Amino acid sequence: MPVMRGLIAPQNTFLDTIATRFDGTHSNFVLGNAQVQSLYPIVYCSDGFCELTGFARGELMQKSCMCHFLYGSETSDPLTSQMQKALDEQREFKTEIILYKKSGSKFRCLLDIVPIKNEKSEVVMFLVSHKDETGLEIRPISRPAGFNMERRRSRAVLYHVLGANANPIPEYKVADIQKSRFLLLHYGAFKAGWDWLILLATFYVAVTVPYNVCFTAVEIREDGASAARNPPSVSDILVEILFIIDIVLNFRTTFVSTSGQVVYDARCICIHYVTSWLFVDLIAALPFDLLYAFNISVNFGVHLLKTVRLLRLLRLLQKLDRYSQYSAVVLTLLMSTFALLGHWMACVWYLIGRSEIENNSPTSWDIGWLHELAKRLGTPYFLAPGGPSVRSSYVTSLYFALSSLTSVGFGNVSANTDSEKIFSICTMLIGALMHAVVFGNVTAIIQRMYSRRSLYHTRTKDLKDFIRVHRLPKALEQRMMECFQTTWSVNNGIDVSELLKDFPDELRADIAMHLNNELLQLPLFESASRGCLRSLSLIIKTSFCAPGEFLIRQGDALQAIYFVCSGSMEVLKDNTVLAILGRGDLIGSDCLTQEEVIKTNACVKALTYCDLQYISLKGLREVLCLYSDYAQKFITEIQHDLTYNLREGHSTEVREWPIFALSIHQSPATYLNLSRTSFSPAHPPACHVVYKDVLRPDGMCSPSGILIRHPNNLLT
């Protein structure tokens, strides 16, 4: 498989930085759209804010970020006016105010409003943070002149939300890729060429290290002692330098994270390399040959330590995937591996023959294969200089090793001593295994090992041919390739529906419930029976959306209900952000009972790479028809669980009319909370009076409260 480039499109990571990262960490905030004057509707609210106030996210979307729904009898009107003025003037504002939860209980809130700008320095969002300070005692202490405790405390809230090391006021924009000029792209042309160079250097090490250890490490002097010879060649030193440079480059080379995105952060790159391949590369790059530069005596043991460089072959195994797309390279690697094994066996065979002669055993020194070769060549060891040349010894050793690996040998070079016979047995066993497993079944092995990769290459080639034939623009080509690679990385080319179609319905439903467990755990499906959940799980599909792509455009026919599994999206209408969607948000329509075309009232655009699950409306209606008891509950609950309702006309169907509260018997212990209700604009309510019980100091209730509703906000 070729090098995975990763997901490299520019992303708007605002939601990941502000919202998603800090949800569930007691960060209570909402984001308001600064482009809609006066109203400043909420486009996102954190989980902490929902937990603090008791409202569901779907109930808060598109309401004013002034949070009128939290106002009560003790909420200060001057402070709310100052908040509205701060929003209108697009400036920061800090205060403490009394607010009320959905349950009616009040809490003292430290509120902070911060404008958020885009790349054009235009205010596009308001971040309104709320910190519950109920029960915290404020002790008066002496402070220096000009000390603003309120500002300091409110800044602490924002630093908690944004992180101590983050930009205090991040921008809402498509973030450019922050890449240092000193970073190497792992899929770049230079890195590809460098990897091929390292591959050749690795094979060079695999050939020369065993040869130098066995053939050129020591020589026998006339007095019988061994002495070092043959200092390193220029090529050996160059290879060592290449490996050291490769270590340095790996500290500055990007990589693809487990989420599929390219990591450009230098610190993350260093940590990833240190925890993966640094130790292997460092051991394999130890510069043993530099010992010659300091005139240090190098004996056989030091040369034997050079075999640790063969650990570089582990790095080669890691990169085999990128070479496997070329058939010629695969065949070359197979033949090279077999030849390399023969080379190693030849080195060991020579080392055994040499040790038989050096041991001077009276029973075996003159019958070893190396002694027999010397006699045939007319260079017996008892004459000076005795023994065959290194060249003849290596060629003969390689001949014996390959003939033993591929057959049983020809007898002209034979094993005579016990050590040689044991080695010959091992060589023939290895040869039989190689012949049976590799050569005898090479076609089956390649098909079995590369069937999935072959399918990947086939589909990639078809995709490239399609792009070439139809002359698609570069931007569209990149989107297609990224979508294909990401989808492949998720399912590895496996069509789940095709794979499971032959399984029993019971088993398919259980598997589908496991795969879609996150979506089915939403409160919307809590009251559904197991049979209903199993039916729903079978119609859930997955989708993917890249940054900048539209999932839905305004005016399109809505085909499904979508659930955001990861990433962030924004809901747009006339270039105005209506909502920001993150992990766990649900979007779609609440009108599911009729077979009618549902037009969308806004566009849904991806800010980052998004994984989605969706249920088609047609399939959903069929399931609800089968489970009529749950259908009515579903239609009721989905109105509250939808983060944003995309049905055309939904935003104009509901208008809020205030409810005013009056108390006949005013006392410190009696009060009524202001609340709001909704009426259809086509049928505005008439002015009417509702009696409300008011709690007295003695704990009893009396009908002394009057609620007066009127569409014109007039008290009569």
N, C-alpha and C positions, 0 to 999 in steps of 0.2 A: 504494500500500500504506500502511495507517495507520502511525502512529508505533510502532516496535517498543519495547514497554515493557521488554524484557529479562527476565532471570530474577531475581525479587525475593523468592522465598521464603526464610525464615531457614534457615541451613545450620549444620551442625556441622563446622567447619573444622579440628578438632583434628588429623586425619590429615594434611591439607594443610600445616598449620603445623609439625608435629613430624616426621612420617614421610616423606611423599611429597616434600616440599621438599628434604630432606637425604639421600635415598637416593642412593647412588653417590658421596657426598662423604666417604668414610671415617668416617661416623657409625655406630658399631657399637652398637646398642641393641635391646632388646626391651621390649615393653609387657606387663605382667602384670595380670590382672583381680584387683583387691583385694577383690571381693565374694565370691570363692570362698575361704574360709578354709583355711589350711594349705597348699593346693596352689598357689594363685595362678597359674593357667594362663596361658601365653603366648597373647595374642590378636593380636600383630603383632610381626614382627621385620624389621629393616632389611636392605637388600641388603648393606650393609657387614658386618653381623654374620654373614650367611650366607657371605660371602666369607672372613671371618676364621676361622670355625670349620670350614668345609667341609660344613656341613649344608644341605640344601635347606629352603625355607620350609615345605613340606608335612610334613617330618619333625619340625619343632619345634612346630607348632601344638598347643595344649592340654597341652604339657609344662610343668612348673613353671618359673617365671621364676628360680628358684634355680639353674637350669641344671645339674642333677645329671649330665646327660650329658657335661659338661665336666670332671667331677672325675676325679682320678687318685691315684696313690700319694703324690704330694708335695703334694696339696691339703690345706690346713690344716683339720682338723676344728673347732678352736675358732673360726676365722673363719667357717666355714659355719654354725656354731651362732649366731654373732652376726648373720649375715645373716638367718637364719630369725627370730630374735628381733626384728630391726628391721622385718621385714615384718609380723610379728604385732602389733607396737606402732605400725605405720603412721608411721614416722619415717625421716628421712634417715640414710644410712649410707655411709661411704667407707672403702675399704681397698685393699690390694694383695694379690693372691692368685695362686697358681700354678694354671693351668687347662690342659686338654688339648684339642687339636683332634680332629676325626674321624679324621685320619690317625694319631693317637697322639702327635704331637709336642707338647711342652709350650710354654707361653708365659707370661710374667709379665704379669698383667692389672691395670690400675688400674680398679677397679669402683666405681660410684656408684649408689646407689638413691635415687630421689626420688619421693615420693608426689604424685599428681595428683588434684585435687579437682574436684567439679562445682559448679554454681551454689548448691547447698545446703551447701557446705563439707564435703561427705562425700568421703572418699578412695575413688575408684573405680578408679584405675589406679596401677601402679608403673612408672616409667621406670627401667630398669636398663641403664646404659651401660657398655661395655667398651672399654678402650683398651689396645692391645698395646704394652707397654713393654719387650719383649724386646730386649736389646742396648743399652738406654739405661743409661749409667753414672750412678749417683747419687753425686755428690761431696759430702762433708760440708763445709758452710760455716757460718760463724758467723751466727746469727740472733738477733734480739731475743727477750726472754722473752715467751712466749705466742704466738709465731708458729707457725701450723699450716700447714706446707708441703703436707701431704696434702690438706687442705681446699682450699687455693688451687689445686692442680693439678686436683683433681676438679671444682672450679667451672669451670675453664678448659675441661674436656671438655664440660660442659653448655652453656656459652656458645657453643662451637663447634656443638653440635647445634641449639640454639634460636635462635642469631643474636644479635649484640651488641645490637641495638635491640629485641629481642622481650621479651615478658614471660617472666621466667626459668621460671616454672611455669604454663603455660597451663592453662585449665580444660577439662574434657571436657564440653561442653554445647552446646546449640543457640545459636549466637551471634546476638544481636540485631543488626539493621542499624545500623551506626554512621554516622548521618547528622546532619550539623550542621543546626541550625535555619536557617542562612543559605544552605543549598543549595536550588536549584530542581530539581524533578523534570522531566526532559525530556518526560515524558508527562502532566504535570499540566495542570489547567485553565488556570492562569495562563500557563504557557508556551505553550499552544495559542493563547490570545487574544493574547499578545504577538507570536507569529509572524505572525498575521493582520495585526496593526498594522504590523509591519515590512514585510510584503508590500505593503500599501497605500503605505507610505512609499517603498518601492523603486520602485513604479510612478510615484509623484509625482516622484521624482528623475529617472526615465527620461524623463518628459515635460518637466519644467521646465528641466533642465540644457541640453539642446540648444536649447530655445526661447530661454533667456536668453543663451546664447552667440551665437546668430545674429540675434535680433531686438532685444534690449534691452541688449546689451553696450555699444555705442557709439552716439553720435549725431554728426552733422556740424554743426559750428559755422559761422557766417557766413564766417569766414576760411578755411574749408576744412579746419581741423584737427579731429581727433576728440577727444571728451571722454567720460569715464565718466559714467554716469547710472544711475538706478534702484538704490538700495541694496537689500539683501536684505529680503524681506518677513518678517513674523512666522512664517509657515508654513515658510519656508526655515530659519530659525533653530531652530524646533521639530524639524524633521526631522534637522538636524545633532545636536541634543541627543539625539534618539531613538537615532541610530546610535551615539553615544558611550556611552549607557546600555546599549545592546545588547552592546557589547564588554565592559563590566563584568559584565553578567549571564552572558555566556558563560563567564567565568572561574569562575562558581559554579553551572553547570548540569551535571547528571549526563549521562552518555552510556553507550551500550551497547558493551562491548568486543567484540573479535573472537570471544571464547568465548561471547558471548551474555549475559553477566552485567552488571548495572548497576554502574557505577563510582561510588562515593561519596567516594573519597579526593580531597581538595582538590588535593594536589600532582599526582596523576595527571591530574585534570581540567585543570589549568593547562598541563601539558606537552602534553596532547592538543590543546588549543586553540592553543597557540603554534606547534605543528608542523603545523597544518592550515589554519585560516582566519584567524588573527590578522592576517597581513600584508595580505590582501585587505581585511578589514574596516577596518584602520587607515588604509590609503591612501584608501578610499572615504569615511572619516569626517573627513578633514582639514578643519578649519573655515576655509575661505577667506573666508567672509562676515564673520569677526571682524576682517578687515582694515579694514572700514568703521568699526568701533568705535574704531580708533586713527588715523582720518583719513588712512589711507594711500591714495594714488591707485591705483585699480584699472583697468588697461587691458584690452585684448582678450585678451592672452596669459594673464592671470590667470584670466579667465573661461573660456578654453579648457582650462585645467588642471582645471576642475571636471568635465570629462567623465570623469575617473578614477572619479567616483562611480558610473558605470555598471557598475563592477566588482561592485557589489552584486547585479547580475543573475546572476552566477555562483552566489551563495548561493541565489538563487531556483531555479536548475536543480537544486541539491542537494535542495531540499525539494519538488520536483514530485511525488515518490512519494506523499507524505502527502496531497496535494490530488487525486490522480488517482482516488481512490475515489468522488468525487462527479462524476457525469456533467455536471451543470450547470457545475461549476467548470472541468472540462476544456474544454467548449465556450467558456466565457467567457475562459479563458486563451488559447485559439486565436485568437479574434476580437481579443482585446486585443493579442496579439503582432503580428497583421497590421496593426491600427490603429497600433501603436507604430512599426512599420517605415515606414508611410506618413507618420507625423509626422516621423520622422528624415529621410526623403527630402524632405519639404516644407521643413525647415530648411536642408538643403544647397542646395535649389533657390533659395531666397531669398538665401542667401549668395552663390551664383554671380551672380545678377542684380545684387546690391548691389555686388559687386566689379567688374562690368563698368562701372557708372556711376562708381565712385570712381577707376577707372584713367584715365578721361577719354581713352580711345583714340579718335582721330578717325574710325576706321572702324567701331567697334562700340558706342560708348557710347549712341547714340540709336536702336539697333535691338534692344536687349535686351528680354526679356519684361517686365521691371519698368518700362522706359521706355514701352513700348507700353501697359501697364496705366495708367500715369499720364496719358497722353494721352487714353485712353478715359474716364477718370474726371474729366477736366478739371483735373487738378493736375499739369501738366508740371514737370519738375525745374528749368527755367530761370526759373520764377517762385517767389518767396518767400512762404510756405514751400512748397517744391516736393515732389512725390512723393506717392504714395498713403499712407494711414494704415497703421500697423502691423497693425491688425485686417484691413483689406482685403488687405494683402500676404500675411498668414498664411493667410487663407481661400482665396485664389487659389492659393497654393503647395500647400496641402493638397489642393485640388480637382485640380490638375494631377498631383500624385504618385499619388493614388488612382486617377484615370482611366488613368494610364500603367501602374500595376501590374495593374489588372484588365482593361485593353483597350489599344488603341493611341492613345487620346485622341480628342478631338473637334475639335481645331484652333483653338478660340477662345483657348486659351493655348498658344502654340507656341514651339519652340526656334528661335532665329534665329542666335545666335553659335556659334562652334565649341565653346566650353566648354559651352554649353547643349545642343548637339546630342550631344556625347559623354555628358553626364549622362543625357540622354533615352534614349540607346541602352542605357546600363547599367540604367536604371530598367525599361525594357521587357524586358530579359533577366531581371532579377530577378523581374519580374511574371510572365513566362512560366514561370519555374521554380516560383514560388509557386503559380500556378494549376494547373500540371500535377501537382506533387508533393503539395500540401496539399489544394486544393479538388477537384481531379479525382479524387483517391483517398482522400478523408478517411475513408470507411468502412473501406477496406482498411487504411489506416495505423493507425486506432484499434484495429481487431481484431488487427493484427499486433503493435503496441506493447504492448497491454494484455491480450493473451490470457492470459498467465500471471497477471497481476494480477486479471483478471476471474475466473479460476478460484479464486484465493485469496479474493476477495470473496464469490464464490458459496458456497464451503465455509464461510467465516466466518459468512455469513448463515444458512446451514443449521444451523450449530452453535448460533448464538444463538437461532434459532427453536426448536430442540430443547430448549435450556435453558429457554426461556420457556414452552413448551407443557407440559413435564413439571415445571416449578417446582423445579428443582434448587437445593439450598442454595448459598450464596455460596462456601463453601470448595470444594465440588465443582466449581462453575463455574470458579473460578480455576485449579484443577488441570487441567481439560479445556482451557481456553484456553492455558495455559502449555505443555502437552504438544503441542497442535496447532501453536502458533507455533514451538516449538523444533524439532519434527519438520519443519515446513515450511522453516525456516531451514537445516536440514541437507541436505535433498534437494530443496528448491525445488518441492515438490509433484510430483516425478517418482517414479513407481512403477518401481523398477529391474527387478523381475521382469516387469512388463508391457512395459517398454521393450525388454528383451533376449530376449523369448520367441521372436521371429522370426529371431534370429541363429543361425548354425550352432552346434552344441554345442561345437566346438573353440574358437570365438571367445568364446562365453559363459563357458566354463571359464577362459580366459586373463584375461578381464575380472574374473571373480569372484575369481581368485587375487590379482589386483592390489588389489582392494578389501579383501580380507580377509588381506592379507599379514602384518599384525601378529599375528593369532591363529595363523596357520599356521607362524610362526617359533618357536613354543614348542618346548621340548625334547621334548614329548610326540609331536610329529609329525616329528621328525628322521629316524626310520627308515622313514617312509612313502614309498612310491614316488610318482613324479610323477602317475601315473594316480589313485592313491588321494587325493592332495592335491587334484587337480582335481575329483574327485567330492565331497570334503568341502566344497570352496569353494562348490559350487552349493547346498548346504543350509544355509549359514550365514546367519543373519538378524540384523538390528539391532534394538535396543530402547532405550528411554529411561526414566529413573526420576528423579522430582523428590524434593527433600528431604522426609523424613517418610513417603514412600510405601513400602509393602512390596512387594518383588519376589516373595518367597515367604513363606508363612505355615506355621507348624508344623502338621504333619498333612496338608498338601496333597500331592497326587500330583505327583511331580517329572516334569516334561515335557522338560527340556533340561539341558545343561551350559552354564554362563554364564561369560563372560570379561569382566572389567572393563577397558574401554578408557580411561575417565577418571572422575574423581570418587572418592568413598570411601563404603563401606557398612559396616554392622556386622551380625554374626550374633548373634541374641538367642534366649535360651531362659529362660522364666520371669523376664523382665526382667533377665536376667544376660547381660552381653556375653561371648560365647565367642570372637569373633574380629573383627578390624577388617580390612576388605578395601580394597585400593587398586589403582592402575593395574597391570595385568599379572597379577592374581590370578585363579585358576580355581576355581570351585565347582560341585559337582554330586554325582554318585554314581559309585562304582567297580563297581557291579553292573550289567553291561550285557549279559550273555550270555543272560539269560532274558527272555521276554515277560511280565513281571510288573509290578504296580503298586508303585512305590517311594514310600513315604511319607517325608516330610521330618521331620527331628528337631529343627529350629529354624526361626526366622524370619530373613529377610534384609531389612534395612531400609536405605534410602538416607540417608546423612548430608548429602551434597551432590548437585548435579545430576550424574547418572551416565549415561554412554553405555556400552551393553553390546552384546556380540555373543553369540549363542547357537547351539548345534547341538541340534536336537531328538533325543531318544533314539531315536525310531522311525527317523528318517533315518540316524542314526549306526549303528544295528544293521544296516540294509540295506547300508550301505557296507562295514562290517566283514565281512559275509557274502560280499561280492564279493572282498574281499582278505583271505583267511583267514590268510595268512602274517603279515600285519601285525596281525591281530586279537589274537593272543596277546600280542604285544609291547605293544600299546595297553593291554590289560587289566592287564598288569604295571606299566607305566609310570605309568598314571593314578593308581594308589594313592600314588605318591610326588609327583606333580605337582599333585594337588588341594590347594589351600590349606586348604580345609575340606570334609569329606565330609558331605553332608546326608542320607545314607541313614539311615533310622530303624534303631536298634539297632547302628549302627557303633561308637558310643562305649563300648558294653559288651562288644564282642566281643574286645577286646584288653586284657590286663592285664599289667603289667610285673612280672617276678620278678628280683630281683637275682642277680648272679653274683659269687661271692666268689673271690678269688685267693689262693693260698698258695704260698709258695716254700720248697722243702726246704733249699736252700743259700742262706742269706741273705748278701748281700754288697752293697756300695754300687753295684756295676755291674749288678746284676740286679734287675729289678722287673717286675711285671706290672700293666697298667692295669686298673682296675675298669671293667667294661662291663655292659651290660644286654641282656636278650633278652626276647621276648614269647611267652606261651603262652596257649592258650585256657583260660578259667576252668572250662569243663566237663571238661577233661582236664588237671589240674595235673600237672607233671612229678614223677617220682619222683626221689629223691636219687641222683645218680650222679656218677662221677668221670671227669674228662677229663684226660689228661696233656698238658702244654703245654711246648714247647721254650722254654728260657730262654737268652738271649744271654749268653755268658761274656765276661770281659775280653779273652780272646785272639781274640775274633771267632767262635769255634765255638759250636755249639748243643748242648745236652744236655737230655734229658728229665727235668728236675728240677722242673718246675712242675706243680701240681695245681689244677684248677678244680673246685670242689664246688658243685653247684646244688641248692637245696632251696627249696620254696615257703614254708616257715616261717622262712626266713632263719637257719637253724641250721647251724653247722659241725659235722660229724661225722667 
